[in-house]
Amino acid sequence: MSLPLFSDGGVEASALDEAMLDFIRNRLGITLREFQKDSLRSAVAQACEHFAHATPADLLNALRSGARNELEYLTLQITVGESYFFRDSRQIAYLRDHWLPALIARKRQAGSRSIRILSAGCAGGQEIYTLAILLNQALPDIDAWNLHLLGSDINTASLAQALQGSYNPWSLRATPPALRQQFFTEENGEYLIHKHLRNQARFFYLNLVADHYPTVATGTNALDLILCRNVFIYFDPPSITTVLRKFSACLESQGVLMLGASDIVDCRDTGLRLVQQEDLFWYERDHEWALTSAGCPATAVGKPALATVSVATAPPAVVQAEVDEVLQYVQTALREGRGQDAMAWLERHMPQFGDHARMWYFKARLLADQGDLTLAEEACLRSLALDSTDKHSHLLHAIILSEQNRPAEAEKAFRKSIFIDNNFIEAHFQLGMLLLRGDKRKQGLKSLHNALRICEQSPAGQVLTDDPELTLGRLAEILRKELSIYE
């Protein structure tokens, strides 16, 4: 029998244990195992002392009431943020000598110059910067490439370190001396990664269990590679399945997921399949799974009958009702991760309803999700040609331009969407992130604060128009996390 986590007068210890663990699981997506509970005991005791809570029960009540500082403190204490460059030498060697050269050759043959990689649970950014170093070695024409190197975490202190790019010598213990000299500058006993590498990476807050992805807005779509090492130790089996399904949806058709050597997971019914080569293993998308009923869950609204209304003779209200029904199905399929089904249904109706802006908008979204940014931009411009006042099309156009590394045009498009609706939260948020990445810190922070202010003035339970899984209350939490990283 395990000892109770906490002893609190007047409160049943086991009930308090379960309540605290449930809160952490539901709020952070973290399931603490027995060997991790000592860290929680220590973190709770320190939090009680630091924030002047008399008992763990008082701390829990504060957390439930939305105490952000206490939650941030606990997150920092119970998540391990330690990592180092060139960790897992065999996996790094495989990526350097086999996987990256094959990926680059395939991209060149296809006429593409885009590589998209996510380090999920990135700690201080050591992993994604390691990939940046490998790519700088592998691409003599790197300036001609559009690199999307992303790092996500729930530990905002780690994300702040990743943005700064400064590390102690222990973080470079596996880094060859020649690479230290080539890609780092030593200052006062710390190693600062060169600015051009910092500019190639982007970091953001993401709760892998609770938050919605893939999305074009976060860049988590059409990924070539996801690295997620030693993260699943925090998750229970249902949460692992949830995350693996999301990862499967994030990957492009030949994309790969690599986990840590100790991360043994059951990938059945996740859209992934295990690939093993000697003592290395990774996961690829299981395309057969996507065609089964397990891979295509039944839609909540059911697939409607193919529209047969005559656009030329039917009243406008009847035509609009048919368009709305088509788009309702497309949106539902998108939420369920069935992008191919959504695109097929949309394409069947484009000849009939192709003069409706929202049809082109959703086509642009689907193309962007697939990573085809050129066609996505064309579809987005068709939508705007039909309705130049649609703020969502301007926002999507801005995100596509940002993904294409066209920041000046992207900023202009973001500002167009804000001009149409000055309270457009998503546009303020995305503009802020763009400006921060472009070293416009003051302007970027102002945009994020604008987004947060609008969120806080709106009902917390209200959902975003194009992301019904994200409430304004949750978006406000994410904005506060992002602000804490940059401020």
N, C-alpha and C positions, 0 to 999 in steps of 0.2 A: 504493500500500500504506500502510495506517495504521500509525502508530508504536504499539508496545505500551503498554498503560496503565501497567504496572508492570515494574520490573526487580528481581528478587529472587534472590540467590545460591542456587544449588542447585535452583531451581524454574524450569521452562520458562515464560518470560514469557507466551507466548500462552495456555498452559494456565491460568495464574493469572488472566489477563484474563477468560477465558471462565468460570472458576469464580466470580469475583467478580460478573460480570454475571448469571450464572445465579442466584446467590443472591439478588441484588436483584430480579430478575424473579420468582422463585418466592415470595419472602417478602413483597415489597411490591407486586407486580403492575406494576412499572415496567420498561419496556424503554428503555434509554438508547441514543440515536442518537449518531452520530459527533461531532456538534457539542456534545453534552452531556457528553462524556467528560472534557473539561478540568475540569469541575466535580467529577466523581468523583475524578479524580487529586488535586485539591486537598483534597477532603473526606477521602480515605483518608490522605493525608499528615498532615493535621491530627489525624485520629483516632488515628493511630499515636503521634503526639507527645503528645496529650492523655491517652491511656490507657496510655502506656508500652509499646506493642507495638513490638518491634524491627523487624519487617518487615510488609509488607502480607499475607504468608502467615500470620503470627501473628494479625493482625487477623481474617482470614477464618476461621481456626480458632476464634477466640473467638466470632465471630458464629454459626458453625455450632453452637457449644456453648450458645447461648442468651444471649449477653452483651447484656442489654437496653439498657444505657446506650450502648454502642457503636452498636447498631442505631438507637436514637433519634437519636443524633448524626448519623449518615449520612443519615437521613431528612430531618432539618432542613436539611442542607447541599445535598441534590440536588433538593429540591422547591422550586419558586418560590412563596413565600407572599405576594408583593406584588399588591395589587389596589387599587381605589379606588371610591368611591361614584359612582353614575350612569355607570358605564363603558359604552361602546358606546351613544352617544347615540341612534342611529337605532332600535336595539332597545328601548331604554328608552322612547322616544317612542311606539313601536308598542304596547308593553305598557300604557303610561299612557292613551293616547288611544283605543285600539281593543280590545285583548284583555281587559284588566281590566274595562272597562265592560260588555262583552258577557258575560263570566263572571259578574259580579255580577248582571246582569239575569236570566241563566239560572237562577242560584241562587235569586233572589227568586221567580221564577215557579214553581220547583219546591218552594218552601217550605223551602229549605235555608238555613242560616246558617253554613256551614262552607267554608273555603277552605284548601287543602292545597298547599304549595309546598316543594320541596327545592332547595337550592343544593348540588350535588355537587362537591366540591373547592372548598369555600367560602373558603379562605384565612382572612383575619382577620374574616370575616363581613360585609364591606362590601356584598356583593351581596344577601344576604338582608335586611339592614337597609335597603337601597335599596327593596326590595319592600315592607317594612314601612312606610316613609315614603309610598310611592305608595298603599298601602291605607288609611293614616290620612287621606290627602287624599280618597280616593274614597268612603269610607264614613262619612257623618255619624253613623250609628248603630253605630259600630264596636264599642261595648261589648256589643251584642246578637249579635255574630258570634263564632264559634269559629275562631280563626286557628291553623293549624298551619304555622309557618314554621321549616323545618329547615335546618341547615347541617351538612355532613359533610366530613371531611378525614382524611388520615393524618398530617398534621403537627400534633402536639399543642401546640406552641408557638403556632401560628396559632389553634387552637381556644381556647386559654387567652386570647389577645387578644380573640377574638370574644366570649367570656363577659364579659370586662372592659368591652368596648365603648369603648375609649379609642384615639384615632387622632391622628397628626400632621397638620399642615395639608396635606401633599402628598396624603394619602388623600382629601381633600375638594376637590381641585383642580377637579373637574367639578361640584361641588355648588353650585347657585345660592345666593347670599348670603342670600336670604330663608329658605331651608330650613335653612341653617346656624344662623340665629338661632332658628328655630322648633323644631328637633329636637335641637340640640346645646348643650352648655354648655362654654365655653372655660375651661380651668384650666391655668395654668402652661405655656402654649404647646401644650397638647393639647386635643383636642375629645372630650368624653364624650357619647355618645349618650344621650338621655333614658331614664330607667329604665323607663317604660311600654313603650318599644320593645324594650328588652332583655328584658323579661318576655314579649314576644310571640314571641320566637325561642328555639329550642332547638338546641344543638350537640352532636355526638357523633362518635366515631371510627368510620370505616367505610372498609374497603379495598374499592374498587369492583369489583376483579377477583376477589379471593379470598373475600370474605365473602358470606353468604347473605342475600338480600333479593329481593322485598319481604316484610316481616313486619309484623304489627300491633304487635309489641313495639317496633320502632324507628320506627313511624309512617310507613314508606316505602310503604304501600299506598294505593291509590285517590287518587293525586296528581293535582291539576289542572295543575301545571306543574313541570317539572324544568329547572333552569338548570345547564349543565355547560360552562363556558367554559375553553378552553385547558388542558384536562386530557388530551385524547387524544394530545397530543404525547409523553406518557410511555408510551403503549401500542403494542404491535405489533398488526397486523390481527386475529389471532385473539382477542386480549384485547378489542379494540374491539367485535367482534361479540358476545362474551360480555356485555359491559357494556350494549350496546344492547338485547340481548334482555331483560336484567334491567330496564332502564328501561321497555321496552314493557310488561312485566308490572306495573310500579309504577303506570302511568298508569291513571286512570279512563277510561271509554269515549271521552270527548271531550278527554282530556288532551293536553298539548303538551310536547315536548322542544325546548329552544333551546340551541344550541351557540355557541361563539365564531365570529367572522367567518372565522377561519383554519382552523376545524375542518371539513375536507371529509372525509366518511366514506361508506363504502358501506353502505347500510342494507338491502340485499337479504338476505332470510332472517333478519330480526331482529324482525319483527312491527311495523315502523315504515314509514311512507312519507314521502317528501320533499314539502314544500309550499313553493312559491316565490312571492313577491310582490315584483316589481321586484328590488331588490338585497337584500331580506330573505328569509331562509329559516328553516324550522323543520320539525319532524317530528311526525306524528300517528300514532296507532295504526292499523295496517292490519287492519281487521276481517276482510277476505277471507283474509288470511294465516292467521289463527287457525283457519279452517275447513279448511285444507289439511292434507295429511299432514305437510308440513314444520312447520306450526304445532302439530301434535299428534303428537309423537313417540311411537313405540310404547312402551307401558308395559312395565316389566321383568317384571311378573307376568301381563300380559295381562288383558283384561276378563273377569271370571268370568261364568258363566251367571246369568241373573236368578234370585234365590233363590225357591224354591217351597215351602220347609218350612212346615208349619203350626205357628204359635206355640202354638196351643191344645192340640195333641196331641203334638208332638215333645218328646223329653226336653230338659231345659235345656241340657245339654252340646251337643246338636246345634244348638239355636237359637243358642247363643253362638258356635259354630264358623261358622255362616252370617253372623252379625254381624261377626265378626272378618274374614271374607273380604271383605265389603263395605267395611269400614273400611280394610283393607289396600290395596284399589284406590283408595279416596279419598285416602289418604296418598301413594300413588305419584303419582297425578295432581297433587296439590298440589306435590310436589317438582319435577315436570316443568313447572310453570307452567300447568297446564290446569285452572284453577279452575272454569270453566263446566262442563267434563266431570265434574269431581268433584261439583259441586252437582247436576247432572242425575241422576247415578247415586245420590246420597244421597236425593234427593227420590223416586226410584222405589221406594226401600225404606223410606221413613219410615212409610207406612201399616202396613207389616208389623212393623217393629221400632222403632216410635216410643216404646216404653216403656223403651228402653235409653238410659242417660244419655250414653254416648259418641256416639251418633248425634246427639243434640242439641248436644253439645259441638262436633263437627266442623261442624255446620250453623252454629253461632255463629261459628266461626273463618272459614268461607267468607263469611258475611255481613259480618263485620268487614273481611275482605280487600277486599270490594267497596265498603266505606265506608258501608254501611247499619248504623249503630251502634244505632239504635233496635230494629230487628228482631234484630240480633246480641245485644243485651242480653236481649231476650225469650227467645231460644233458649238463652242461657246460664243464665237463671233456670230454664228447664224442665229443663236438665241437672242443676242443683243441687237442684231439687225431687225428682228421681229418685235422686240420690246426693249428699248434702250433705257427704260426706267426700272428694270428688274435688278434690285440690289444684290440678289443672290447670284445672278449671272456675272455681275461685275466682281463680286467677291471670288467666285470660282476662277474667273479669268486672272485675277490678281495672284491667286495661289498657283495657278499653272505657270504664269510668268516667273514667279519666284522659284518654282521648281526648275525652270529652264535657265536659272541664273541670269535673269534680266531684272535686277532689283529696281532700277529707276522706273521702268514701265510698270512693275508690280506696285510700287508705291503710288503711282498715279491712279492705277485701277482701284486700289484699296480706298483712296480718297474719294473717288467717284461714288463708290458704294456708300461711304459715310455722308457724302453730300446729299444723296437721295434720302438717307435715314440717319440722322445724327446720333440716334440711339441704337445703332446696329452693333450689338456687342461683339459678334464674331469678327467684324471688320476692324474694330478698334484693337481687339486682341491680336489678330494676325498682323496688322500694321505694326503694332508694338514689337512683336517678335522679329519682324523683318528689319525694323530700324535698329534694334539691339544687335542683330547679326552684322549690320553694316556700320558698327561703331558710332551710331547716333544715339548714345545712351540716354541723354536727357529727353529727347523726343520720344524714344521708345518707352521709357518709364511712364511718361505722361500718357501715352496711348493705353498702356496696361492699366493705369489708374483710372482712366476714363471708362474702360471696360468694366473694371471692378465696381466703380461708382454706380453704373447703370444696373449691374447685377444686383447690388445691394438695395437698390430702389425698386426692384421688381419682386414679384412673388417667388419664393425659393423653389416652389414645386413646379413652376412653369418650365416647359421644355423648349428646346431650340426647334425651329421650324423644320430644318433638314436633318436633325439628329435627335429624335424623340427619346433616345436613351440617356440624354444628357440634360439634367435639370440646371436651372440657373444657380441653385444653391451649390451644386457640385462644381459648376464652372467657376463660381466665386472662390471656392476652396482651391481650385487649380491655379487661378490667377494669383491668389495670395502666395502659393508655393513658388510660382515663377518670380514674383516680385521679391520674395525672400532670397532667391538665388542671385538676383542681379543687384539688389540694393546693399 
